[in-house]
């Protein structure tokens, strides 16, 4: 779990990063919507390369009870890294007391990447777990579930409501698989 100061102020400064098509923007959107439902100040800032799939993609999500001065996060309290390049780029910026969740299916050398002392790291084969459970493409939600378990950035009911809000009506058939993926991450 992140340090108690972070929990008491309920501030979350999270970077979610990976390749385009891995759903990091969606996972960030779920987190941001959880903050909105919770009545907190929220910032969600996506960034992605020009490629449709396979390029870089990341987003910064800030949740706070206080005003948010900038959408840019230079010292995250949390990181979800869906691949090796993302872990290498952002791991050292995570502050002591922070949390890193990394998908080791695509970050096979995760243990070689350094982070600050005092950062809790959770290395999970999320992409492989998603495929093994018939949830291809939902490794992002598994990682989000693991991050929630370790930080409790909102109440569980709020997280469930945010997930439901973010799955579009035309894709309602994907709500249950997303719920299952979230639970897999929480159960880790």
C-alpha positions, 0 to 999 in steps of 0.5 A: 500500500502507498504511504499513509500520507497519500491515503489520508489526503486521497491524492493520486498522481498516476502515470499509465503507459504502454503501446497504443492499443493496450488500453492505457487511456481507457484505464486512466479514464476509469480512474479519472471517472472514479475521482469524478464520481467520488467528488474529487478534483480530477485531471486526465491528460492523454498523450500518444504517438501518431500511430494508430496501434503500436505507438507510444501511449500514456496518460496522467491522472491526478485525483485530489481533494485539493485544487490541481495546479497542472495536468503534467505529472513529473513525480507520480505516486503510482505507475502502471507500465504495460511494457518495457519502454514505459517502465524504463521511461517512468519508473525512476520518477515514482516517488518513495512510498509510491506504487508501480504495477508492471505487466511482465508479459511485455516488460520481460526485463522489469527486474533490471529497471531501477526505481526509487528506494521505498517504491512498492513494485508489483510485477504481474504477467497481466497480458498472459493472465488476460489471455489465459482467462479468455479476456484478451485485451484486458490486461490494462484492467487487470493492472488497474485492479492491482493498483486499486488493491494496493492504493485504494484510490477510491471506494470499491463501489465507486470503482465499479460505477466508473468502470460501468460508466466508461464502457460505452452502451454500444459495447455493453457486452464487454462490461462483464469481461471488464468486471472479471478482469478488474477482479483478477487484478484485485485478487492478486 
